């Protein structure tokens, strides 16, 4: 679980620093989750959910800050 948290934090930091796009960020977060799922224990479900919601909140807040894509303005 600590590796997942570290990896997702690194992905989000790259996104916040405009090093990767929104789709790439989501794909990387999904890949990190897919890697974790086979090793997940039932005790880790609640903390995982909390972390995923926090990560989602950070990414969505950044997308809101950035505004709509150029082609939809």
TORVO-105386 format. One line per 8 residues: for each residue x, y, z of C-alpha. Coordinates in steps of 0.02 Angstrom, whole numbers. Layout:
// TORVO-105386
X/Y/Z; ...
//
This chain:
// TORVO-105386
0/0/0; 145/118/37; 216/88/-137; 47/129/-215; 36/289/-112; 212/340/-163; 183/299/-346; 17/391/-356
91/543/-268; 231/547/-398; 103/537/-540; -2/677/-467; 153/785/-439; 201/762/-621; 24/811/-673; 23/965/-561
189/1020/-637; 119/999/-814; 240/858/-852; 100/739/-903; -75/766/-973; -240/730/-887; -268/569/-988; -91/512/-950
-117/549/-766; -277/448/-759; -195/304/-855; -47/303/-734; -162/305/-582; -263/161/-657; -104/63/-693; -43/86/-514
-212/24/-449; -209/-126/-566; -38/-171/-499; -98/-159/-319; -262/-254/-333; -189/-432/-339; -96/-400/-175; -235/-306/-86
-299/-369/81; -473/-338/148; -399/-227/284; -325/-112/151; -491/-77/64; -546/70/173; -376/158/171; -365/128/-17
-535/205/-45; -485/356/60; -324/378/-38; -410/357/-206; -541/488/-161; -405/609/-103; -306/581/-264; -463/606/-368
-501/767/-275; -327/836/-309; -335/795/-495; -513/862/-517; -473/1023/-423; -323/1050/-538; -430/1017/-692; -557/1143/-629
-418/1270/-601; -353/1243/-777; -525/1271/-852; -604/1190/-1004; -496/1121/-1145; -450/1244/-1284; -568/1166/-1411; -722/1184/-1298
-700/1369/-1260
//
